[in-house]
Amino acid sequence: MWTVLLFFVILLYFIITKLFIIVEMREEVIQERLGKYNKTLKPGFHFMIPFVDRAAYHQEMREQVIDVPSQTCITKDNIEVAVDGLVYIKVMDSYKASYGISNYKAASVNLAQTTMRSEVGKLSLDDTFSERDKMNENIVREIDKAADPWGVKVLRYEIRNISPSKLIVDTMEKQMEAEREKRADITTSEGQRQARINESQGEQQSQVLISEAERQKRINEAKGRASEIELVATATAKGVRRVAEAISKPGGDLAVKTKLVEQYIDEFGKIIKSSTISVLPTETANLKTFFEGVGKISSHTSAPGTTTVRGGK
C-alpha cells in the first residue's frame, strides 16, 4: 500500500512540474511541442501539456561578459605578444540563439580570438599599444557581422592585456631610455640655440639703437651747424648791408679805400718782418706813416675855416 501511495505521489509531482513553468524576468524559454518549435515563452507563468510540450532552451537575455583567454599573436614587425580580452554580448533573438548555433558563447570567443590575431598582425608593436580603441572597434565590427545570424549582438570588445616577451620588454625599456636621453639632448640644444638667438637679437638691437643714436647725433650736429651758418650768414648779410649803406653816404668811398690801404700796409709789413728775403726796399714798409700823414693833412685842409698857405708868406 505504501509503495502504491509513493508511486502516485511521484507521478503527481512529475505531472505538476510538467504541467506549468515559471519563466524568470531575465530569460526567455523556447517551448517545443512534439519536438518542434512551438513558441517563445516570455517572463511569467505558463501552462504546458505533459509529455507533449517541453522547455527546450533557456536563453539569458541580459548582457553577458565572456572572458577571451590569452593567446599568442605576431605583430606586423614579427614580434610575439600575448593578448587577452573581454567580449560583451547580448541575446537579441532567443529563437536564433537556440537554433542558429549550438553554442554562441564558444563561437563568440573563438571568433574574437581569430579576429584579434588578424588585427594584431596588421599593426606594429608600438601601434598595438597606441591604437587599442581602433582594434576594439574593428574586432566588434567583425564579430557582430558574423554573430547576426545567431541572434546575438556584440556590444563591445576590450583588450585587457598586451604582454610582449621579457626580451622585448627589456629592449623596449632600453629604447625608451635612449628616447628620453635624445629628447633631453634635443631640449638642451634647443635651449642653447634659443639663448644664442636671443643674444644675437639683443646685440642686433643694441647696434641698431647705437646707430640710431649716432644718426640722431649727426642730424643734431648738422642742424646746429646749419643754424650756425645761417646766423653767420645773417650777421654777414647785415654787416654787408650796413657797409653798403655806409659807402653810399658822403665820404664813404674814401673811407673804404683808406681802410683797404691800411690793411694792405699791415699785411705787407708782417710779410717783410717774417721774410728773410727782401723783395722790395725796407723803406716801403714806412708807407703807412706816409699815408697816415697824408690823411691828416687832408683832414686839416678839408676842415671848414681852414686857410691854405701856399709858397712864400
C-alpha positions as CSV (number, residue, x, y, z in Angstrom):
1,M,0.0,0.0,0.0
2,W,2.8,2.4,0.9
3,T,4.5,1.6,-2.3
4,V,1.5,2.4,-4.4
5,L,1.0,5.7,-2.5
6,L,4.6,6.7,-3.0
7,F,4.2,5.9,-6.7
8,F,1.1,8.1,-7.0
9,V,2.9,11.0,-5.2
10,I,5.9,10.8,-7.5
11,L,3.6,10.6,-10.5
12,L,1.6,13.6,-9.3
13,Y,4.7,15.6,-8.7
14,F,6.0,14.8,-12.1
15,I,2.7,15.8,-13.8
16,I,2.5,19.1,-11.8
17,T,6.1,20.0,-12.7
18,K,5.5,19.3,-16.3
19,L,2.1,21.0,-16.3
20,F,3.3,24.6,-15.8
21,I,6.5,26.6,-15.9
22,I,7.6,29.9,-14.4
23,V,9.9,32.0,-16.7
24,E,12.1,34.5,-14.8
25,M,12.4,38.1,-15.8
26,R,16.0,37.7,-17.0
27,E,15.4,35.0,-19.5
28,E,13.2,33.6,-22.3
29,V,12.3,29.9,-22.8
30,I,11.9,28.1,-26.1
31,Q,8.9,25.8,-26.0
32,E,8.8,22.7,-28.2
33,R,5.8,20.6,-28.9
34,L,6.4,17.1,-30.0
35,G,10.0,18.1,-30.9
36,K,9.1,21.1,-32.9
37,Y,9.3,24.8,-32.1
38,N,6.0,26.0,-30.7
39,K,6.6,29.4,-29.2
40,T,8.9,31.6,-27.1
41,L,7.8,31.9,-23.5
42,K,8.2,35.4,-22.1
43,P,8.7,36.0,-18.3
44,G,5.7,34.8,-16.3
45,F,3.6,31.7,-15.6
46,H,2.9,29.3,-18.5
47,F,0.9,26.0,-18.8
48,M,2.4,23.1,-20.7
49,I,1.0,19.8,-21.8
50,P,2.8,17.0,-20.0
51,F,4.7,14.6,-22.3
52,V,3.8,16.9,-25.3
53,D,5.4,20.2,-24.5
54,R,8.9,20.8,-23.1
55,A,11.2,23.8,-22.3
56,A,13.9,23.1,-24.8
57,Y,16.2,26.1,-24.3
58,H,16.6,28.7,-21.6
59,Q,18.3,31.9,-23.0
60,E,19.8,34.5,-20.9
61,M,18.6,37.9,-22.1
62,R,20.9,40.1,-20.0
63,E,24.2,41.4,-21.3
64,Q,26.9,38.8,-20.8
65,V,30.6,39.2,-20.3
66,I,32.8,36.5,-21.8
67,D,36.5,36.1,-20.9
68,V,38.6,35.7,-24.0
69,P,41.7,33.6,-23.0
70,S,45.2,34.9,-23.6
71,Q,46.7,33.8,-26.9
72,T,50.0,34.4,-28.7
73,C,49.8,36.9,-31.7
74,I,52.5,38.0,-34.1
75,T,52.7,41.7,-34.9
76,K,53.5,43.2,-38.3
77,D,57.2,43.6,-37.2
78,N,57.3,39.9,-36.3
79,I,57.2,40.2,-32.5
80,E,55.2,37.8,-30.4
81,V,52.8,39.2,-27.8
82,A,50.3,37.6,-25.6
83,V,46.8,39.2,-25.9
84,D,43.6,38.6,-23.9
85,G,40.4,40.5,-23.6
86,L,36.7,40.7,-22.8
87,V,33.8,40.5,-25.1
88,Y,30.3,41.8,-24.2
89,I,27.4,40.2,-25.9
90,K,23.6,40.2,-25.6
91,V,21.0,37.7,-27.0
92,M,18.6,39.7,-29.1
93,D,16.6,36.8,-30.6
94,S,16.2,33.7,-28.5
95,Y,15.0,31.6,-31.4
96,K,18.1,32.2,-33.5
97,A,20.3,31.8,-30.4
98,S,18.7,28.4,-29.9
99,Y,18.5,27.0,-33.4
100,G,21.1,29.2,-35.3
101,I,24.1,27.8,-33.5
102,S,24.8,25.2,-30.9
103,N,26.9,27.3,-28.5
104,Y,27.1,31.0,-29.3
105,K,29.3,31.8,-26.3
106,A,32.1,29.4,-27.5
107,A,31.6,30.7,-31.1
108,S,31.9,34.3,-29.9
109,V,35.1,33.6,-28.0
110,N,36.7,31.7,-30.9
111,L,35.7,34.4,-33.4
112,A,37.1,37.1,-31.1
113,Q,40.4,35.3,-30.8
114,T,40.6,34.9,-34.6
115,T,39.8,38.5,-35.3
116,M,42.2,39.7,-32.6
117,R,45.1,37.8,-34.2
118,S,44.2,39.2,-37.6
119,E,44.1,42.8,-36.2
120,V,47.3,42.5,-34.2
121,G,49.1,41.2,-37.4
122,K,48.2,44.4,-39.2
123,L,50.0,46.6,-36.7
124,S,53.5,47.1,-35.4
125,L,54.2,46.6,-31.7
126,D,54.2,50.3,-30.9
127,D,50.8,50.7,-32.7
128,T,49.2,47.9,-30.8
129,F,49.7,49.9,-27.6
130,S,48.6,53.3,-29.1
131,E,45.7,52.0,-31.2
132,R,43.7,49.9,-28.8
133,D,40.5,51.7,-29.4
134,K,40.8,51.2,-33.2
135,M,41.5,47.5,-32.7
136,N,38.5,47.1,-30.3
137,E,36.2,48.8,-32.9
138,N,37.4,46.5,-35.7
139,I,37.0,43.4,-33.6
140,V,33.5,44.4,-32.5
141,R,32.5,45.1,-36.1
142,E,33.8,41.8,-37.4
143,I,32.3,39.7,-34.6
144,D,29.0,41.5,-34.8
145,K,28.8,40.8,-38.5
146,A,29.3,37.1,-38.0
147,A,27.1,36.9,-35.0
148,D,24.0,38.4,-36.6
149,P,22.6,35.0,-37.8
150,W,22.9,33.7,-34.3
151,G,20.6,36.3,-32.9
152,V,23.4,37.7,-30.8
153,K,24.6,41.4,-30.6
154,V,28.2,42.1,-29.8
155,L,28.1,45.3,-27.8
156,R,31.9,45.9,-27.3
157,Y,35.3,44.3,-27.0
158,E,38.1,45.3,-24.7
159,I,41.7,44.3,-25.0
160,R,42.7,43.6,-21.4
161,N,46.5,42.9,-21.7
162,I,49.2,43.0,-24.3
163,S,52.2,41.3,-23.0
164,P,55.4,41.1,-25.0
165,S,58.1,38.6,-24.1
166,K,60.7,39.6,-21.4
167,L,63.4,40.1,-24.0
168,I,61.1,42.5,-25.9
169,V,60.3,44.3,-22.7
170,D,64.0,44.8,-21.9
171,T,64.6,46.1,-25.4
172,M,61.7,48.5,-25.2
173,E,62.9,49.8,-21.9
174,K,66.3,50.5,-23.4
175,Q,64.7,52.1,-26.4
176,M,62.6,54.3,-24.1
177,E,65.6,55.3,-22.1
178,A,67.5,56.2,-25.3
179,E,64.5,58.2,-26.5
180,R,64.4,60.1,-23.2
181,E,68.1,60.9,-23.4
182,K,67.6,62.0,-27.0
183,R,64.7,64.3,-26.0
184,A,66.8,65.7,-23.2
185,D,69.7,66.4,-25.6
186,I,67.3,68.0,-28.1
187,T,65.8,70.1,-25.3
188,T,69.2,71.2,-24.1
189,S,70.4,72.1,-27.7
190,E,67.1,73.9,-28.3
191,G,67.7,75.9,-25.2
192,Q,71.3,76.8,-26.2
193,R,70.2,77.7,-29.7
194,Q,67.4,79.9,-28.3
195,A,69.9,81.5,-26.0
196,R,72.3,82.3,-28.8
197,I,69.4,83.7,-30.9
198,N,68.4,85.9,-28.0
199,E,71.9,87.1,-27.6
200,S,72.3,87.9,-31.3
201,Q,68.9,89.6,-31.3
202,G,70.0,91.7,-28.3
203,E,73.3,92.6,-29.9
204,Q,71.5,93.5,-33.1
205,Q,69.0,95.7,-31.3
206,S,71.9,97.3,-29.4
207,Q,73.7,98.1,-32.6
208,V,70.5,99.5,-34.1
209,L,70.0,101.7,-31.1
210,I,73.6,102.9,-31.2
211,S,73.4,103.6,-34.9
212,E,70.1,105.4,-34.3
213,A,71.7,107.5,-31.6
214,E,74.7,108.2,-33.9
215,R,72.4,109.2,-36.7
216,Q,70.4,111.4,-34.4
217,K,73.6,112.9,-33.1
218,R,74.8,113.7,-36.7
219,I,71.4,115.1,-37.5
220,N,71.5,117.4,-34.4
221,E,75.1,118.4,-35.2
222,A,74.2,119.2,-38.8
223,K,71.2,121.1,-37.7
224,G,73.5,123.0,-35.3
225,R,76.0,123.8,-38.0
226,A,73.2,124.8,-40.3
227,S,71.8,127.1,-37.7
228,E,75.3,128.5,-37.0
229,I,75.9,129.0,-40.8
230,E,72.5,130.7,-41.0
231,L,73.2,133.0,-38.1
232,V,76.7,133.8,-39.5
233,A,75.3,134.4,-43.0
234,T,72.5,136.6,-41.5
235,A,75.1,138.6,-39.5
236,T,77.4,138.9,-42.5
237,A,74.5,140.0,-44.7
238,K,73.6,142.6,-42.1
239,G,77.2,143.8,-41.9
240,V,77.5,143.9,-45.7
241,R,74.2,145.8,-45.9
242,R,75.4,148.3,-43.3
243,V,78.8,148.7,-45.1
244,A,76.9,149.3,-48.3
245,E,74.7,151.8,-46.6
246,A,77.9,153.5,-45.1
247,I,79.5,153.5,-48.6
248,S,76.5,155.1,-50.1
249,K,76.8,158.1,-47.7
250,P,79.1,161.1,-48.5
251,G,82.8,160.2,-47.8
252,G,82.1,156.5,-47.6
253,D,84.1,155.7,-50.8
254,L,87.2,157.4,-49.4
255,A,86.8,155.6,-46.0
256,V,86.7,152.3,-47.7
257,K,89.7,153.0,-49.8
258,T,91.6,154.2,-46.8
259,K,90.7,151.1,-44.9
260,L,91.9,148.8,-47.7
261,V,95.2,150.7,-47.9
262,E,95.6,150.3,-44.1
263,Q,95.0,146.5,-44.3
264,Y,97.4,146.2,-47.3
265,I,100.1,148.0,-45.4
266,D,99.6,146.0,-42.3
267,E,99.8,142.7,-44.1
268,F,102.8,143.9,-46.2
269,G,104.7,144.9,-43.0
270,K,104.0,141.5,-41.5
271,I,105.3,139.7,-44.6
272,I,108.5,141.8,-44.6
273,K,109.2,141.2,-40.9
274,S,108.8,137.4,-41.2
275,S,110.6,137.1,-44.6
276,T,114.4,136.6,-44.9
277,I,114.5,137.8,-48.5
278,S,113.9,141.4,-49.3
279,V,111.8,141.7,-52.4
280,L,111.2,145.5,-52.0
281,P,113.2,148.1,-50.1
282,T,112.5,148.1,-46.4
283,E,111.5,151.8,-46.6
284,T,108.4,150.7,-48.4
285,A,107.0,149.4,-45.1
286,N,107.0,153.1,-43.9
287,L,104.4,153.9,-46.5
288,K,101.8,153.6,-43.7
289,T,103.3,156.6,-41.9
290,F,103.3,158.5,-45.2
291,F,99.7,157.7,-45.9
292,E,98.7,158.5,-42.3
293,G,100.4,161.9,-42.7
294,V,98.6,162.4,-46.0
295,G,95.4,161.5,-44.3
296,K,95.9,164.0,-41.5
297,I,96.9,166.8,-43.9
298,S,93.8,166.0,-46.0
299,S,91.6,166.2,-42.9
300,H,93.1,169.6,-41.9
301,T,92.8,171.0,-45.3
302,S,89.2,169.8,-45.8
303,A,88.1,171.2,-42.4
304,P,85.8,174.3,-42.6
305,G,87.5,177.7,-41.9
306,T,91.0,176.4,-42.6
307,T,93.3,178.6,-44.7
308,T,95.7,177.0,-47.1
309,V,99.2,178.5,-47.1
310,R,100.9,178.4,-50.4
311,G,104.6,179.1,-51.1
312,G,106.0,182.4,-49.7
313,K,104.5,184.4,-46.9
